Amino acid sequence: MNIVVDIETTDNCPTAAILSIGAAALSSDGAVVSTFYTPVSLDNCLRIGMTVGADTLAWWMEQDDKARAVWSEAKEKNGAPSLREALCLFNSWLDE
C-alpha cells in the first residue's frame, strides 16, 4: 500500500504553519482505498512559533473561494484541532 500526503501551509520553509493535512491510501493498482483530512488550528501553530510568509499569504489570497476556505477552517478556534491533535489523528488513520 502507498500513502500520498498533501499539507497546506502558510510559508515555504520548515517552520511554516500547517493549515491542513490530507492523505490517501492507494492499493498496488493505484485505487484509492481510504482518505484522511483534517484542518489544523492556525492559532495553535502560531502560538508554538510556526510562521506565515508574506509571499505565501499573498498567494493564498489570490486563490478561489474554495481554496481560501482552508484558511477559514484553520482559523476556527473551536473547530480545528491543534497540530498535536491533528498529527495524532493522522497517526491513528495510518495505523488503520
C-alpha positions in Angstrom: 0.0 0.0 0.0 1.2 3.5 -0.8 0.3 6.7 1.1 0.1 10.1 -0.6 0.2 13.1 1.7 -0.6 16.7 1.0 -0.2 19.5 3.5 -1.3 23.1 3.0 1.0 25.6 4.7 1.4 29.3 5.3 5.1 29.6 4.3 7.6 27.8 2.1 10.1 27.0 4.8 10.4 24.3 7.5 8.8 26.5 10.2 5.6 27.0 8.1 2.3 26.8 10.0 0.2 23.9 8.7 -3.4 24.7 7.7 -4.5 21.1 6.8 -3.3 17.6 6.4 -4.7 15.4 3.7 -3.8 11.9 2.6 -4.9 8.9 0.5 -4.1 5.3 0.9 -3.6 3.6 -2.5 -3.7 -0.1 -3.4 -1.0 -1.6 -5.5 -3.1 -0.9 -8.6 -3.5 2.8 -7.7 -7.1 2.6 -6.5 -7.9 4.8 -3.5 -8.6 2.6 -0.5 -9.0 5.2 2.2 -8.7 9.0 2.6 -7.8 11.3 5.5 -8.4 15.1 6.0 -8.2 17.4 8.9 -7.8 21.2 9.3 -5.1 22.3 11.8 -5.6 25.3 14.1 -3.7 28.2 12.8 -3.8 29.9 16.2 -2.2 26.9 17.8 0.6 26.8 15.1 1.3 30.5 15.6 1.4 30.1 19.4 4.1 27.4 19.1 6.3 29.5 16.9 5.4 28.4 13.4 5.5 31.1 10.6 3.4 32.8 8.0 5.3 34.1 4.9 4.1 37.3 3.2 4.6 35.8 -0.3 2.6 32.7 0.7 -0.1 34.7 2.3 -0.4 36.8 -0.9 -0.6 33.6 -3.0 -3.4 32.2 -0.8 -5.4 35.5 -1.1 -5.3 35.1 -4.9 -6.9 31.6 -4.8 -10.6 30.9 -5.3 -13.2 30.8 -2.5 -12.9 27.0 -2.2 -9.2 27.1 -1.7 -9.4 30.0 0.7 -11.9 28.0 2.8 -8.8 26.1 4.1 -7.9 29.3 5.9 -11.3 29.6 7.4 -11.2 26.1 8.8 -7.8 26.6 10.3 -8.8 29.9 11.9 -11.8 28.3 13.7 -10.6 28.4 17.3 -13.1 25.7 18.4 -13.3 23.7 15.2 -9.8 22.9 14.1 -7.6 20.6 16.2 -4.2 21.6 17.5 -1.2 20.5 15.5 -0.5 17.8 18.1 -4.2 16.6 17.9 -4.1 16.6 14.1 -0.9 14.6 14.0 -2.4 12.1 16.4 -5.5 11.8 14.2 -3.2 11.3 11.2 -1.2 8.6 13.0 -4.4 6.8 14.0 -5.5 6.8 10.4 -2.1 5.4 9.3 -2.4 2.6 11.9 -5.7 1.6 10.4 
